[in-house]
Amino acid sequence: MRDIFVPPIKCQGIKSKLVPWIKTIIPTDFAGVWVEPFLGSGVVAFNVRPRRALLTDSNPHLINFYQAVAGGRITADIAKAYLKKEGDELLRSEGEHYYLIRERFNRHGDPLDFLFLNRAGFNGMIRFNRRGEFNIPFCRKPNRFAPAYITKIGNQIQAVADVCAWRGYEFRCQDYAQTIAEAGTGDLIYCDPPYIGRHTDYFNAWDEGQESRLGKLLAATEAKFILSTWHSNEFRSNQFISSTWKGYHIMTREHFYHVGAKEENRNPVLEALVTNFAAADEEKKSAKPSRLTLFEKYPAHGKSEPTALR
């Protein structure tokens, strides 16, 4: 299996380490449109590489960036020249230039400024205030854009351009309900919404009403779907596993997210994939999680039932 390609846009909860697992449960006869209502970094779509895809998000800045890359308005060379120029100024100003770029971005929304802020902001976070302004502070590394780092980002942009070049990919900014409504029989929806009750790393807030709304939309779709969510951690369980997602096929595996301002807040979580179709038999072999076994070495994935830990 080839290495996982990590896209140029970073975000919390990126599914790069789960891509191989997700790919194993895609039906072998899938030939329809790959539909993503929550594109985020785009890591799943860019690694699955379907021939046709509808890739959407409520964050216009994510979509503007990927539209610019797919349309050739942002190339690897353009991005590298921009990052060299702004990175040199960042170093000269000992980091203060970051806030000038942030102010400029909040006025004009330039996709290259979005890339700069995403790669120079604290912990790779994407967060906006109620006025829609990007408000992540600087990562405190004035030499952030060293030559090797700029080359790495340029290579990531080129890889996205290559993926999009010979495939029918459409990027749109729209509500997830509209995206799900466009999927039909033969299509496959991959949903990676913000994880309810864990963190918010999105242009719009996510709450219990949104999770329930998503459940109703997926229950009504004629398409197959795969949903990423969290099952449980050391302290509590995701209540929606036993309500909204009850009755679907649920597979789990342990995962560690390197997010959070403090290391003690970065804890392992039992990740879940929820589907409305049966995966291969080998995907259904894990034991039920319990107080004693949840954080022991867990089978890679399999069907499980929810359990309350506290």
C-alpha positions, 0 to 999 in steps of 0.5 A: 500500500502506498504512503498516505498523502497529507494535503497542504491544509492542516486541521484538527482531527485529520483522518490521515492515519485512518485512511487505510482503514476507511479504504478497506470498507469501500465496496469493491464495486463502487463506481459512482460519485464520491460525496463529501459534505465535510471536506476539511483537509481533503485527506480522505478524498485525495487518497481514495482518488475516486474518478468522480467526486463532489467535495463540499464544505461550509467553510468558504476558505477551504473551498476557495483554496482547493478551487484555486489549486484545481483551477491552476490559479494556485500552483506549487511555484506560485505558493512557494514564491509567496511563502518565501516572500512572506516567510522572510518577512515573518522572520524579520519581524520576529513573528509580528508579520503573522498578525498583519497577514491575519488582518489582511486575510480577514478583510479580503479572504485571499486563499494564499493568506489562508494557507499561510495562516494555516501553516503558521498558526498555533497547532494547525488549527482552523477557527473563526469567531462569531464575526467569521474572522480567523482568530488563531494566534501565531505558533511562535516560530518566526523561522516557520517557513524554512526552505525545506518546509516551503518545498514540502508544502509546494509538493503537497499542492502539486499532488492535489493538482495532479489528483484533480487533473484527470478526474471529475472533482467539483468543489463547492461551498454549501450546507451538508444537507444540500450535498447529501440530497444530491447523492443517489443510488450508486454513490458513496457519501463519506461524512466526517462532521465535527466530533460532537462533544469533543472539539470545534474546528469548523467554520460553523458550530456543531451541536446536538441539533446538527448531529440529529439533523445529520442522522435524519438526512443519512437515514433517508439517503439512497446512497451508501454512507460511511460516517466517522465519529468517536465511540468512547474514551477513558472517561465517557461515551458518545451518546449518539452511538446508542441513539442516532447511529443505533442499528447501523454497522459500527466498527471501532479502532483506537486512535490517538489525536495529537491535538490540544494546547496541553499534552495532558489533554491529548488522549486516546479515543476509540474511533468509530466508522458507521455504515449503512452497508455490511463491510467485509467479514474481516471488518467485524471481529473486534470484541465489545469495548468494556471498562477493562479492555478499551485501552488494551491493545485493540483489534484493528477494527470490527463490529462493536456495540456501545457501552457506557464507561462513566 
